[in-house]
Amino acid sequence: MPKEQPEPTTDVIAESDNYIAWRAQEPDGEVTYHLELNNVTLHFFQEEWDEFLSLARMLVSA
């Protein structure tokens, strides 16, 4: 019988009626970030998430 893989621990960062941002603590120690925007889901590793947040801040201040 194969060993079951541990499930990631997840928590919601922010949520609206149509969108959700959440993060997952993966069993290997990696943290991944996820944006669900209607029928599109974007997945980010930490460096990508940091860059995305930087871009979002530039958009907000523009």
MODELLER restraints for C-alpha pairs under 7 A, 6 or more apart:
rsr = mdl.restraints
at = mdl.atoms
rsr.add(forms.Gaussian(group=physical.xy_distance, feature=features.Distance(at['CA:6:A'], at['CA:27:A']), mean=6.14, stdev=0.5))
rsr.add(forms.Gaussian(group=physical.xy_distance, feature=features.Distance(at['CA:7:A'], at['CA:27:A']), mean=6.77, stdev=0.5))
rsr.add(forms.Gaussian(group=physical.xy_distance, feature=features.Distance(at['CA:8:A'], at['CA:24:A']), mean=5.84, stdev=0.5))
rsr.add(forms.Gaussian(group=physical.xy_distance, feature=features.Distance(at['CA:8:A'], at['CA:25:A']), mean=5.38, stdev=0.5))
rsr.add(forms.Gaussian(group=physical.xy_distance, feature=features.Distance(at['CA:8:A'], at['CA:26:A']), mean=4.54, stdev=0.5))
rsr.add(forms.Gaussian(group=physical.xy_distance, feature=features.Distance(at['CA:8:A'], at['CA:27:A']), mean=5.70, stdev=0.5))
rsr.add(forms.Gaussian(group=physical.xy_distance, feature=features.Distance(at['CA:9:A'], at['CA:24:A']), mean=5.49, stdev=0.5))
rsr.add(forms.Gaussian(group=physical.xy_distance, feature=features.Distance(at['CA:9:A'], at['CA:25:A']), mean=5.08, stdev=0.5))
rsr.add(forms.Gaussian(group=physical.xy_distance, feature=features.Distance(at['CA:9:A'], at['CA:26:A']), mean=6.72, stdev=0.5))
rsr.add(forms.Gaussian(group=physical.xy_distance, feature=features.Distance(at['CA:10:A'], at['CA:22:A']), mean=6.95, stdev=0.5))
rsr.add(forms.Gaussian(group=physical.xy_distance, feature=features.Distance(at['CA:10:A'], at['CA:23:A']), mean=5.60, stdev=0.5))
rsr.add(forms.Gaussian(group=physical.xy_distance, feature=features.Distance(at['CA:10:A'], at['CA:24:A']), mean=4.30, stdev=0.5))
rsr.add(forms.Gaussian(group=physical.xy_distance, feature=features.Distance(at['CA:10:A'], at['CA:25:A']), mean=6.28, stdev=0.5))
rsr.add(forms.Gaussian(group=physical.xy_distance, feature=features.Distance(at['CA:11:A'], at['CA:22:A']), mean=5.68, stdev=0.5))
rsr.add(forms.Gaussian(group=physical.xy_distance, feature=features.Distance(at['CA:11:A'], at['CA:23:A']), mean=5.66, stdev=0.5))
rsr.add(forms.Gaussian(group=physical.xy_distance, feature=features.Distance(at['CA:11:A'], at['CA:24:A']), mean=6.69, stdev=0.5))
rsr.add(forms.Gaussian(group=physical.xy_distance, feature=features.Distance(at['CA:12:A'], at['CA:21:A']), mean=6.12, stdev=0.5))
rsr.add(forms.Gaussian(group=physical.xy_distance, feature=features.Distance(at['CA:12:A'], at['CA:22:A']), mean=4.24, stdev=0.5))
rsr.add(forms.Gaussian(group=physical.xy_distance, feature=features.Distance(at['CA:12:A'], at['CA:23:A']), mean=6.51, stdev=0.5))
rsr.add(forms.Gaussian(group=physical.xy_distance, feature=features.Distance(at['CA:13:A'], at['CA:21:A']), mean=5.38, stdev=0.5))
rsr.add(forms.Gaussian(group=physical.xy_distance, feature=features.Distance(at['CA:13:A'], at['CA:22:A']), mean=4.99, stdev=0.5))
rsr.add(forms.Gaussian(group=physical.xy_distance, feature=features.Distance(at['CA:13:A'], at['CA:23:A']), mean=6.92, stdev=0.5))
rsr.add(forms.Gaussian(group=physical.xy_distance, feature=features.Distance(at['CA:14:A'], at['CA:20:A']), mean=5.86, stdev=0.5))
rsr.add(forms.Gaussian(group=physical.xy_distance, feature=features.Distance(at['CA:14:A'], at['CA:21:A']), mean=5.24, stdev=0.5))
rsr.add(forms.Gaussian(group=physical.xy_distance, feature=features.Distance(at['CA:14:A'], at['CA:22:A']), mean=6.98, stdev=0.5))
rsr.add(forms.Gaussian(group=physical.xy_distance, feature=features.Distance(at['CA:15:A'], at['CA:21:A']), mean=6.28, stdev=0.5))
rsr.add(forms.Gaussian(group=physical.xy_distance, feature=features.Distance(at['CA:18:A'], at['CA:37:A']), mean=6.76, stdev=0.5))
rsr.add(forms.Gaussian(group=physical.xy_distance, feature=features.Distance(at['CA:18:A'], at['CA:38:A']), mean=5.99, stdev=0.5))
rsr.add(forms.Gaussian(group=physical.xy_distance, feature=features.Distance(at['CA:19:A'], at['CA:36:A']), mean=5.60, stdev=0.5))
rsr.add(forms.Gaussian(group=physical.xy_distance, feature=features.Distance(at['CA:19:A'], at['CA:37:A']), mean=4.90, stdev=0.5))
rsr.add(forms.Gaussian(group=physical.xy_distance, feature=features.Distance(at['CA:19:A'], at['CA:38:A']), mean=6.34, stdev=0.5))
rsr.add(forms.Gaussian(group=physical.xy_distance, feature=features.Distance(at['CA:20:A'], at['CA:35:A']), mean=5.88, stdev=0.5))
rsr.add(forms.Gaussian(group=physical.xy_distance, feature=features.Distance(at['CA:20:A'], at['CA:36:A']), mean=5.26, stdev=0.5))
rsr.add(forms.Gaussian(group=physical.xy_distance, feature=features.Distance(at['CA:20:A'], at['CA:37:A']), mean=6.93, stdev=0.5))
rsr.add(forms.Gaussian(group=physical.xy_distance, feature=features.Distance(at['CA:21:A'], at['CA:34:A']), mean=5.66, stdev=0.5))
rsr.add(forms.Gaussian(group=physical.xy_distance, feature=features.Distance(at['CA:21:A'], at['CA:35:A']), mean=4.54, stdev=0.5))
rsr.add(forms.Gaussian(group=physical.xy_distance, feature=features.Distance(at['CA:21:A'], at['CA:36:A']), mean=6.40, stdev=0.5))
rsr.add(forms.Gaussian(group=physical.xy_distance, feature=features.Distance(at['CA:22:A'], at['CA:33:A']), mean=5.89, stdev=0.5))
rsr.add(forms.Gaussian(group=physical.xy_distance, feature=features.Distance(at['CA:22:A'], at['CA:34:A']), mean=5.31, stdev=0.5))
rsr.add(forms.Gaussian(group=physical.xy_distance, feature=features.Distance(at['CA:22:A'], at['CA:35:A']), mean=6.65, stdev=0.5))
rsr.add(forms.Gaussian(group=physical.xy_distance, feature=features.Distance(at['CA:23:A'], at['CA:31:A']), mean=6.86, stdev=0.5))
rsr.add(forms.Gaussian(group=physical.xy_distance, feature=features.Distance(at['CA:23:A'], at['CA:32:A']), mean=5.61, stdev=0.5))
rsr.add(forms.Gaussian(group=physical.xy_distance, feature=features.Distance(at['CA:23:A'], at['CA:33:A']), mean=4.35, stdev=0.5))
rsr.add(forms.Gaussian(group=physical.xy_distance, feature=features.Distance(at['CA:23:A'], at['CA:34:A']), mean=6.03, stdev=0.5))
rsr.add(forms.Gaussian(group=physical.xy_distance, feature=features.Distance(at['CA:24:A'], at['CA:31:A']), mean=5.63, stdev=0.5))
rsr.add(forms.Gaussian(group=physical.xy_distance, feature=features.Distance(at['CA:24:A'], at['CA:32:A']), mean=5.27, stdev=0.5))
rsr.add(forms.Gaussian(group=physical.xy_distance, feature=features.Distance(at['CA:24:A'], at['CA:33:A']), mean=6.40, stdev=0.5))
rsr.add(forms.Gaussian(group=physical.xy_distance, feature=features.Distance(at['CA:25:A'], at['CA:31:A']), mean=4.67, stdev=0.5))
rsr.add(forms.Gaussian(group=physical.xy_distance, feature=features.Distance(at['CA:25:A'], at['CA:32:A']), mean=6.69, stdev=0.5))
rsr.add(forms.Gaussian(group=physical.xy_distance, feature=features.Distance(at['CA:31:A'], at['CA:45:A']), mean=6.76, stdev=0.5))
rsr.add(forms.Gaussian(group=physical.xy_distance, feature=features.Distance(at['CA:31:A'], at['CA:46:A']), mean=6.52, stdev=0.5))
rsr.add(forms.Gaussian(group=physical.xy_distance, feature=features.Distance(at['CA:32:A'], at['CA:44:A']), mean=5.69, stdev=0.5))
rsr.add(forms.Gaussian(group=physical.xy_distance, feature=features.Distance(at['CA:32:A'], at['CA:45:A']), mean=4.89, stdev=0.5))
rsr.add(forms.Gaussian(group=physical.xy_distance, feature=features.Distance(at['CA:32:A'], at['CA:46:A']), mean=6.32, stdev=0.5))
rsr.add(forms.Gaussian(group=physical.xy_distance, feature=features.Distance(at['CA:33:A'], at['CA:43:A']), mean=5.83, stdev=0.5))
rsr.add(forms.Gaussian(group=physical.xy_distance, feature=features.Distance(at['CA:33:A'], at['CA:44:A']), mean=5.00, stdev=0.5))
rsr.add(forms.Gaussian(group=physical.xy_distance, feature=features.Distance(at['CA:33:A'], at['CA:45:A']), mean=6.38, stdev=0.5))
rsr.add(forms.Gaussian(group=physical.xy_distance, feature=features.Distance(at['CA:33:A'], at['CA:49:A']), mean=6.72, stdev=0.5))
rsr.add(forms.Gaussian(group=physical.xy_distance, feature=features.Distance(at['CA:34:A'], at['CA:41:A']), mean=6.81, stdev=0.5))
rsr.add(forms.Gaussian(group=physical.xy_distance, feature=features.Distance(at['CA:34:A'], at['CA:42:A']), mean=5.57, stdev=0.5))
rsr.add(forms.Gaussian(group=physical.xy_distance, feature=features.Distance(at['CA:34:A'], at['CA:43:A']), mean=4.63, stdev=0.5))
rsr.add(forms.Gaussian(group=physical.xy_distance, feature=features.Distance(at['CA:34:A'], at['CA:44:A']), mean=6.23, stdev=0.5))
rsr.add(forms.Gaussian(group=physical.xy_distance, feature=features.Distance(at['CA:35:A'], at['CA:41:A']), mean=5.50, stdev=0.5))
rsr.add(forms.Gaussian(group=physical.xy_distance, feature=features.Distance(at['CA:35:A'], at['CA:42:A']), mean=5.09, stdev=0.5))
rsr.add(forms.Gaussian(group=physical.xy_distance, feature=features.Distance(at['CA:35:A'], at['CA:43:A']), mean=6.67, stdev=0.5))
rsr.add(forms.Gaussian(group=physical.xy_distance, feature=features.Distance(at['CA:36:A'], at['CA:42:A']), mean=6.53, stdev=0.5))
